[in-house]
Amino acid sequence: MRMKSMDKTFLIHLPSELYENMKKVAAKKYKSVSELVRESVLEKIEEEFTSEDMVLIEKGRKSFHAGKGLNWRKIKRG
């Protein structure tokens, strides 16, 4: 899943210990905490998709970028 722009803000409250651990992991990976959270969320979301879902998503993405915006229901139902 690719992201074009970061136009939404998501505020969460975390225990201090968890946040400090996230900062350490992010630093080891040379990433920001925000980037670490984004990647973790994307990984979790992508785990929920079947391979068939991913094929449909890619098909829709290609159509959209080709200027052929399609309703997701039409793609899902074939």
C-alpha positions as a printed Julia matrix, in Angstrom:
78×3 Matrix{Float64}:
   0.0     0.0     0.0
   1.48    3.33   -1.01
   0.75    6.65    0.61
   0.81    9.87   -1.37
   0.45   12.53    1.31
   0.27   12.83    5.03
  -2.86   14.94    5.38
  -4.43   13.35    8.46
  -3.36   13.56   12.08
  -3.94   10.67   14.46
  -3.55   11.35   18.16
  -3.06    8.47   20.6
  -2.14    8.28   24.24
   0.54    5.76   25.21
   2.2     4.75   28.45
   5.54    6.55   28.79
   7.45    3.27   28.83
   5.92    2.15   25.53
   6.71    5.49   23.91
  10.31    5.37   25.1
  10.66    1.85   23.69
   9.2     3.04   20.38
  11.73    5.89   20.27
  14.57    3.4    20.8
  13.33    1.09   18.05
  12.82    4.02   15.68
  16.33    5.32   16.38
  17.85    1.88   15.7
  16.04    1.78   12.35
  16.91    5.42   11.56
  13.22    6.33   11.37
  10.92    8.75   13.1
   8.41    7.46   15.62
   5.64    8.53   13.21
   7.18    6.49   10.4
   7.53    3.49   12.71
   3.85    3.75   13.7
   2.72    4.2    10.06
   4.67    1.13    8.96
   3.34   -0.94   11.87
  -0.25    0.04   11.09
   0.2    -0.72    7.39
   1.71   -4.13    8.18
  -1.23   -4.96   10.43
  -3.77   -3.83    7.82
  -2.04   -5.76    5.05
  -2.08   -8.92    7.19
  -5.87   -8.73    7.09
  -6.03   -8.81    3.27
  -6.13  -12.07    1.35
  -4.02  -12.47   -1.78
  -7.25  -12.05   -3.79
  -7.92   -8.76   -1.99
  -4.41   -7.56   -2.81
  -4.91   -8.39   -6.51
  -8.15   -6.4    -6.51
  -6.51   -3.49   -4.72
  -3.66   -3.39   -7.23
  -6.11   -3.63  -10.13
  -8.06   -0.69   -8.71
  -4.89    1.31   -8.1
  -3.74    0.82  -11.7
  -7.15    1.78  -13.06
  -7.26    4.86  -10.87
  -3.8     6.0   -11.95
  -4.76    5.43  -15.57
  -7.66    7.85  -15.08
 -10.26    5.13  -14.96
 -11.76    5.63  -11.54
 -13.95    2.67  -10.69
 -16.4     2.03   -7.92
 -14.88   -0.5    -5.5
 -18.09   -2.55   -5.54
 -17.76   -3.04   -9.3
 -14.19   -4.25   -8.91
 -15.05   -6.53   -6.0
 -17.95   -8.14   -7.86
 -16.01   -8.5   -11.09
